[in-house]
Amino acid sequence: MRRIRRTRRHPRSTQFDYLHLRYLNADLERALRAISPAPGDVLDIYCGSRPYEDFLPPSARCVGLDVEGNPYGLADVVSDEFLPFPDESFDLVTCIQAFHYVPDPGPAIDEIRRVLRPGGAVVLTMTHVWEYDRSILEHRYSGPGLAHLFREWEDVQVTENGGRVVTWVTVTTSLLNTVEKRIPHRRSVWRLARVPFAAAYLALNGFGVVLAKLEGRQTRGPLTLPTNLLLEARKPA
């Protein structure tokens, strides 16, 4: 569990998903630390391994919700019911890299609004360009499409997380990682094969950091290709 949390929260440049997580963490930390007033009661929907709770104030009381069969076993509440909580129970609701699994977003957003106190905030992140499982229902949203779902909320802001460069590097390293996973799991073989793959990830990630900075200096146009999207919104008071 410590390794899983470390790879999510403090990714190394030899990880295949380093750039993806680096940009996600930076925007997520900025969004959570900027919430004012500081949230007291927080709900983390589909909490997983809960690697981002240190972005919250030390006084925050975080409740992790997840579904049956979650492999991490860190949820405070395990239920297939979406948000089995009383009205106006939380100051902040988060859903990190999981909202695209919600089958019907409209009723889900109504439920988020129900459990939030007046003026409470919601922070969601989700993938935009990423592989998906053909056997599971998933949604993909554009920035304007995601903002439209929250059109009746206040202070709606969508951050495009990463750009073309980060997306390109992430897709390329993900392809390499697929090949790496097919290596036999014998310890001696894996150790020998790990070195060139780690070197490839390091080189691609380093190249991506430089190119992403150059991309950031370009004039912003109407077309974009982010890796993830981050939404911030506030329930009307």
C-alpha positions as CSV (number, residue, x, y, z in Angstrom):
1,M,0.0,0.0,0.0
2,R,2.8,2.4,0.8
3,R,4.3,1.7,-2.7
4,I,1.0,2.4,-4.4
5,R,0.5,5.6,-2.6
6,R,4.1,6.7,-3.2
7,T,3.8,6.0,-7.0
8,R,0.6,8.1,-7.1
9,R,1.6,10.9,-4.9
10,H,5.3,11.1,-5.4
11,P,5.9,9.6,-8.9
12,R,9.5,9.0,-10.0
13,S,10.7,10.0,-13.4
14,T,11.4,6.4,-14.2
15,Q,7.7,5.6,-14.0
16,F,5.8,5.3,-17.2
17,D,3.0,7.6,-15.9
18,Y,5.3,10.2,-14.3
19,L,4.2,13.2,-16.4
20,H,0.5,12.3,-16.2
21,L,0.7,12.2,-12.4
22,R,3.0,15.2,-12.1
23,Y,0.6,17.5,-13.8
24,L,-2.4,15.9,-12.1
25,N,-0.9,16.3,-8.6
26,A,0.1,19.9,-9.2
27,D,-3.4,21.0,-10.3
28,L,-5.1,19.0,-7.6
29,E,-2.9,20.4,-4.8
30,R,-3.6,23.9,-6.1
31,A,-7.4,23.3,-6.2
32,L,-7.7,21.7,-2.8
33,R,-5.5,24.1,-0.9
34,A,-7.3,27.1,-2.4
35,I,-10.7,26.1,-1.0
36,S,-12.0,28.7,1.4
37,P,-13.1,28.5,4.1
38,A,-11.1,25.4,4.9
39,P,-13.4,22.3,4.7
40,G,-14.2,20.4,7.9
41,D,-16.1,17.4,6.6
42,V,-14.9,15.9,3.3
43,L,-16.3,13.0,1.3
44,D,-13.9,11.2,-1.1
45,I,-16.0,9.2,-3.6
46,Y,-14.4,6.0,-4.9
47,C,-11.4,6.7,-2.6
48,G,-9.1,3.9,-3.7
49,S,-5.8,4.0,-1.9
50,R,-6.5,7.6,-0.7
51,P,-3.1,9.1,-1.7
52,Y,-4.1,12.8,-1.8
53,E,-5.5,13.4,1.7
54,D,-2.4,15.4,2.7
55,F,-3.6,18.1,0.3
56,L,-6.5,18.7,2.8
57,P,-6.2,20.8,6.0
58,P,-5.0,18.8,9.0
59,S,-8.3,19.5,10.7
60,A,-10.4,18.0,7.9
61,R,-12.4,14.9,8.6
62,C,-12.3,12.8,5.5
63,V,-14.8,9.9,4.8
64,G,-13.7,7.5,2.1
65,L,-16.5,5.8,0.1
66,D,-15.9,2.9,-2.3
67,V,-17.8,0.0,-3.8
68,E,-17.8,-3.7,-3.0
69,G,-14.7,-5.5,-4.2
70,N,-12.3,-2.5,-4.0
71,P,-8.8,-4.1,-3.6
72,Y,-7.4,-1.5,-1.2
73,G,-9.7,-1.9,1.8
74,L,-9.3,1.6,3.0
75,A,-12.8,2.9,2.6
76,D,-14.7,4.0,5.6
77,V,-18.0,3.2,3.9
78,V,-18.4,0.4,1.4
79,S,-21.6,0.5,-0.6
80,D,-22.9,0.1,-4.1
81,E,-25.4,2.9,-3.3
82,F,-24.2,6.2,-4.6
83,L,-23.7,8.5,-1.6
84,P,-25.6,6.8,1.3
85,F,-25.4,9.9,3.5
86,P,-27.8,12.4,5.0
87,D,-28.5,15.8,3.3
88,E,-25.9,18.6,3.8
89,S,-23.3,16.3,5.5
90,F,-20.1,17.7,3.9
91,D,-18.2,20.9,3.1
92,L,-16.3,19.3,0.2
93,V,-16.8,16.4,-2.1
94,T,-13.9,15.0,-4.2
95,C,-13.8,12.3,-6.8
96,I,-10.3,11.7,-8.1
97,Q,-9.9,9.9,-11.5
98,A,-13.1,8.0,-11.0
99,F,-16.1,10.2,-12.0
100,H,-16.1,8.8,-15.5
101,Y,-17.1,5.4,-14.1
102,V,-20.5,6.9,-12.9
103,P,-23.1,5.4,-15.3
104,D,-25.5,8.4,-15.2
105,P,-23.8,11.7,-14.3
106,G,-27.0,13.8,-14.0
107,P,-28.5,12.0,-11.0
108,A,-25.0,11.6,-9.5
109,I,-24.4,15.4,-9.6
110,D,-27.8,15.9,-8.0
111,E,-26.6,13.5,-5.2
112,I,-23.4,15.4,-4.8
113,R,-25.3,18.6,-4.5
114,R,-27.7,17.0,-1.9
115,V,-24.9,15.9,0.5
116,L,-23.1,19.2,0.2
117,R,-23.8,22.0,2.6
118,P,-24.8,25.4,1.1
119,G,-21.6,27.0,-0.4
120,G,-19.8,23.6,-0.3
121,A,-17.3,22.7,-3.0
122,V,-16.8,19.8,-5.3
123,V,-13.5,18.9,-7.0
124,L,-13.5,16.2,-9.7
125,T,-10.7,14.9,-11.9
126,M,-11.0,12.5,-14.7
127,T,-9.1,11.1,-17.7
128,H,-9.6,12.6,-21.1
129,V,-7.0,10.6,-23.2
130,W,-6.3,7.3,-21.6
131,E,-6.9,3.6,-22.3
132,Y,-10.2,2.1,-21.2
133,D,-11.6,-1.4,-20.4
134,R,-14.0,-2.6,-23.1
135,S,-16.0,-4.6,-20.5
136,I,-16.8,-1.5,-18.3
137,L,-19.0,1.5,-19.0
138,E,-16.9,4.6,-18.9
139,H,-17.6,8.2,-20.1
140,R,-15.2,10.7,-21.6
141,Y,-15.9,14.4,-21.3
142,S,-14.6,17.5,-23.0
143,G,-13.9,20.6,-20.9
144,P,-17.0,22.4,-22.1
145,G,-19.1,19.3,-21.8
146,L,-18.0,18.8,-18.2
147,A,-18.7,22.5,-17.3
148,H,-22.2,22.1,-18.9
149,L,-23.0,19.3,-16.5
150,F,-22.4,21.8,-13.6
151,R,-24.0,24.8,-15.3
152,E,-26.4,25.4,-12.4
153,W,-23.5,25.6,-9.9
154,E,-21.4,28.6,-9.0
155,D,-17.7,29.4,-9.6
156,V,-17.4,26.6,-12.2
157,Q,-13.9,26.2,-13.5
158,V,-12.4,23.4,-15.6
159,T,-8.6,23.0,-15.8
160,E,-7.1,21.2,-18.7
161,N,-4.5,19.0,-17.1
162,G,-1.4,18.6,-19.4
163,G,-1.5,19.2,-23.1
164,R,-0.5,17.6,-26.4
165,V,3.0,16.9,-25.2
166,V,2.0,15.3,-21.9
167,T,-0.6,13.3,-23.7
168,W,1.9,12.1,-26.3
169,V,4.5,11.1,-23.7
170,T,1.8,9.3,-21.6
171,V,0.5,7.3,-24.5
172,T,4.0,6.4,-25.7
173,T,5.2,5.3,-22.2
174,S,1.9,3.5,-21.6
175,L,2.6,1.5,-24.8
176,L,6.1,0.6,-23.5
177,N,4.6,-0.4,-20.2
178,T,2.3,-2.8,-21.9
179,V,5.3,-4.5,-23.5
180,E,7.1,-4.5,-20.1
181,K,4.2,-6.2,-18.4
182,R,4.5,-9.2,-20.8
183,I,8.0,-10.0,-19.6
184,P,8.1,-13.2,-17.6
185,H,7.9,-12.6,-13.9
186,R,11.0,-14.5,-13.0
187,R,13.1,-12.2,-10.8
188,S,16.3,-12.5,-12.7
189,V,14.6,-11.8,-16.1
190,W,12.6,-8.9,-14.8
191,R,15.6,-7.2,-13.2
192,L,17.5,-7.3,-16.4
193,A,14.6,-6.0,-18.5
194,R,13.7,-3.3,-16.0
195,V,16.8,-1.3,-16.6
196,P,16.2,-0.4,-20.3
197,F,12.6,0.3,-19.7
198,A,13.3,2.6,-16.8
199,A,15.9,4.4,-19.0
200,A,13.4,4.8,-21.8
201,Y,10.8,6.2,-19.3
202,L,13.4,8.6,-17.9
203,A,14.4,9.8,-21.4
204,L,10.8,10.3,-22.6
205,N,9.7,12.0,-19.4
206,G,12.7,14.4,-19.4
207,F,12.1,15.2,-23.1
208,G,8.5,15.8,-22.3
209,V,9.2,18.2,-19.5
210,V,11.2,20.4,-21.8
211,L,8.7,20.2,-24.7
212,A,5.8,20.9,-22.3
213,K,7.4,24.1,-21.2
214,L,7.8,25.2,-24.8
215,E,4.2,24.2,-25.5
216,G,3.1,26.3,-22.5
217,R,4.7,29.4,-24.1
218,Q,2.6,29.1,-27.3
219,T,-0.5,31.2,-27.9
220,R,-3.6,29.5,-26.6
221,G,-5.9,28.4,-29.4
222,P,-9.3,26.8,-29.7
223,L,-8.0,23.3,-30.1
224,T,-6.6,21.3,-27.2
225,L,-5.7,17.7,-26.2
226,P,-5.4,17.4,-22.4
227,T,-4.6,14.2,-20.6
228,N,-7.0,14.9,-17.7
229,L,-9.6,17.4,-16.7
230,L,-10.1,18.9,-13.3
231,L,-13.4,20.6,-12.3
232,E,-14.0,22.9,-9.4
233,A,-17.5,24.2,-8.6
234,R,-19.5,25.4,-5.6
235,K,-23.0,24.6,-4.5
236,P,-25.1,27.8,-4.5
237,A,-25.5,29.2,-1.1
